[in-house]
């Protein structure tokens, strides 16, 4: 059995476990199995809509099952963050904008509208949804402006709100959010299969719920925006739309009683726990003495959670967890970063900020932190508006940043973790992974210090 002795550094070991997490959330095989289990009559025409960062892989998995069973794939649309060739002749492949919608997203939304028209009662629609869907096909509902929608997305990304709150707001104003795609596809039977990038795996939150009814009222969204100090910052037309809906003079979003939802099924086919289980299994196979997966998801402020995780690792060292061997703990979830409008052009992502915050705690612990290292990275291969997936740090990282002439404390306070971590080679540049099940954090407590 291969063990950690065959791996030259803790950083390499962390990278191996990160790759195992990504492989554990691979979309194609699980989508193939899920589509094979769907009750599709041989006489039905199938329409395939695959949207999100995993769109291409999910579409390939679905097609493998459908074509094996000789189903008629009449048409559909595949929209991903990276342009790829169409996986089948009747499908249109497009690239959308992410994380801020633009012209590509508008074009993708329009194409979905064109293909979703005219469904028959014996047609079957398969809607494959993964992280990134909200932005990739974002277009405003009738009567609202495109530029204002772009501004709304930007405000939400800077707000510090979690993904559930952001998508509750986004779906209110987007053409395909809040179940509106299901309404467009009716009366066709619609099967929505999702890869979850949200805590709780709620289909109504994943991708802004294109096939799910909206449980929030306009009054709920007004209150949420007010609590986040965003109500007066969104476009007046958007605020007026909410106020009109709350008074009943403008339509509400589709609710659970709408007859179109009687034809819809939902299933989450991959989530963050699958990634964590795969990474934990790989750690055990590599001979790490003690491997634990945290039961609760990591949420909340990125810097605060990074510091807390570092303290957990220090406590494990203090308690001699794992005995004479290495000890590994894995967390999953998604933190948030609230940007101050006074800070110009911050660079970094939530995983980078979490890692830099953890690095400070480890540095301040001195010799007690020797042999402790941590990786925090997005399973999609991209952390925030950067080319990095995340970062890998230990107790030497903070001091190394300072030695370059940069101030790591200022970088952390200004949400500028990217440049600081890049200066010491701590960033992980993996590229798009083709999946998205939130973030993974891997902590190691061992006898070795991290080596480049």
Secondary structure, DSSP 4 states (H G I P E B T S, - for coil): ---GGGSS-HHHHHHHHHHHHHHHT-HHHHHHHHHHTS---TT-EEEEEEESTTHHHHHHHHHHHHHHTT-EEEEEEEEESS----SSTTEEEEE---SS--HHHHHHHHHHHHHHTT--TT-EEEEEE-TTHHHHT--BPTTS-HHHHHHHHHHHHHB---HHHHHHHHHHHBTTTTTHHHHHHTTSEEEEEEE--STT--TTTGGG-TTS-----HHHHHHHHHHTT-TTTS-HHHHHHHHHHHHTSSPPPP-TT-GGGGGEEEEEEE-HHHHHHHHHHHHHHTT-SEEEE-SSPB-SBHHHHHHHHHHHHHHHHHTTTTTTS-EEEEEEE--B-BPPTTS-S----HHHHHHHHHHHHHHHTGGGGTTEEEEEEETTS--SSSS--EEEEETTHHHHHHHTT--HHHHHHTT-HHHHHHHTT-EE-----S----EEEEEEE-SS----
